[in-house]
Amino acid sequence: MIDIGDRIPDRTVATDGGATVALFDLVGGRAVIYFYPKDDTPGCTTEAQGFRDAIADFAAASVTVIGVSKDGVAKHDRFKAKHNLPFTLISDADGTLCEDFGTWVEKSMYGRKYFGIDRATFLVDAGGVVRRVWRKVKVKGHVAEVLEAAREFRTERLNGPRCASPIILLRSCNSVINGSRRLPSSGLAETVSPILAWEGTWPQKSTT
């Protein structure tokens, strides 16, 4: 189950509009990936509309919004058109991403147990590393909380302590910084890489 500090899986996903893309390419840079139970149900519609209405604020924070449910592509298309949703919806029909992110869980309603998607949100940096996780989400106020976290995290990375010369530090870790820019193996990289990744300057994958 993916948690804070883990890298998102390198999987190919189906999206609204019938596209098939790599999750890393879809995320691109900083992103919010939110899992929800079902298209066009009251809570899921309210949540989607919340992200829709705040999309300009997320864009200003350089954050992409991506929704995920097990609904099919055609249903995603209808849901997106009906509510004018300006972000991508992933169709996780086989539940692979739900399993990866630990959002396919046992639930209970009126004494009946069943499996379904746990409403959850993940804040991901430009290196594909998860920086914040919200599970068992309550819709009210959630979008505002996620937006504030994205803004705060970005501010911390912009204003926090920085090394005078990241290149010198990376060289000291025996990294190749010209050409391949492969990830350093030293523990020093664990300190430097979150800053560079959040700012979009760290390579998403090693090229060793």
Residue pairs with C-beta under 8 A, 6 or more apart in sequence:
1 100
1 101
1 102
2 8
2 9
2 100
2 101
2 102
2 122
2 130
3 102
3 130
3 133
4 130
4 131
4 132
4 133
5 129
5 130
6 129
6 130
7 127
7 128
7 129
7 130
8 23
8 24
8 27
8 33
8 100
8 122
8 124
8 128
8 129
8 130
9 23
9 97
9 100
10 22
10 23
10 24
10 205
11 22
11 23
11 96
11 97
11 100
12 20
12 21
12 22
12 23
13 20
13 21
13 22
13 23
13 26
13 90
13 91
13 92
13 97
14 20
14 73
14 90
14 91
14 93
15 21
15 26
15 73
15 76
15 88
15 89
15 90
15 91
16 73
16 76
16 77
16 80
16 88
16 89
16 91
17 73
17 77
18 73
23 97
24 128
24 204
24 205
26 66
26 88
26 90
27 33
27 64
27 66
27 124
27 128
28 64
28 126
29 62
29 63
29 64
29 126
29 200
30 61
30 62
30 63
30 64
30 123
30 124
30 125
30 126
30 150
30 154
30 198
30 200
31 63
31 64
31 65
31 66
31 123
31 124
32 51
32 58
32 63
32 64
32 65
32 66
32 121
32 122
32 123
32 124
32 146
32 150
33 66
33 68
33 101
33 121
33 122
33 124
34 47
34 51
34 65
34 66
34 67
34 68
34 119
34 120
34 121
34 122
34 137
34 146
35 67
35 68
35 69
35 97
35 98
35 101
35 103
35 117
35 118
35 119
35 120
35 121
36 43
36 44
36 47
36 48
36 67
36 68
36 69
36 117
36 119
37 43
37 44
37 69
37 116
37 117
37 119
38 44
38 69
38 70
38 71
38 117
39 69
39 71
39 75
39 76
39 78
39 79
39 89
40 75
40 78
40 79
40 82
43 119
43 139
44 69
45 83
46 139
47 119
47 137
47 139
47 142
47 143
48 67
48 79
48 83
48 85
49 83
50 139
50 142
50 143
51 58
51 65
51 67
51 85
51 87
51 143
52 83
52 84
52 85
52 86
52 87
53 143
54 143
54 144
54 147
55 65
55 86
55 87
57 147
58 64
58 65
58 147
58 150
61 147
61 150
61 151
61 154
62 154
62 200
63 123
63 150
64 87
64 88
65 87
65 88
66 87
66 88
66 89
66 90
67 85
67 87
67 88
67 89
67 90
68 89
68 90
68 92
68 97
68 98
69 76
69 89
69 90
69 91
69 92
69 117
70 91
70 92
70 93
70 95
70 98
70 117
71 79
71 89
71 91
71 93
72 91
72 93
73 91
76 89
76 91
79 85
79 89
80 89
90 97
92 98
95 104
98 104
98 117
101 120
101 122
102 118
102 120
102 135
103 117
103 118
103 120
103 135
104 115
104 116
104 117
104 118
105 115
105 116
105 117
105 118
106 113
106 114
106 115
107 113
107 114
107 115
107 116
107 118
108 114
118 135
118 136
119 136
119 137
119 139
120 133
120 134
120 135
120 136
120 137
121 133
121 134
121 137
121 142
121 146
122 130
122 132
122 133
122 134
123 130
123 131
123 132
123 133
123 146
123 149
123 150
123 153
124 130
124 131
125 131
125 194
125 197
125 198
126 197
126 198
126 199
126 200
126 201
126 202
126 204
127 193
127 194
127 196
127 197
127 198
127 202
127 203
127 204
128 197
128 204
129 194
129 197
131 153
131 194
131 198
132 146
132 149
132 153
134 142
134 145
134 146
153 198
154 198
157 194
157 195
157 198
157 199
158 199
160 195
162 195
163 169
163 192
166 192
166 196
167 177
169 188
169 192
170 177
170 184
170 189
170 192
171 177
172 186
172 188
173 184
173 185
173 186
173 188
173 189
174 184
174 185
174 186
175 181
175 182
175 183
175 184
175 189
176 182
180 207
180 208
181 203
181 207
182 203
182 206
182 207
182 208
183 189
183 193
183 203
183 206
183 208
193 202
196 202
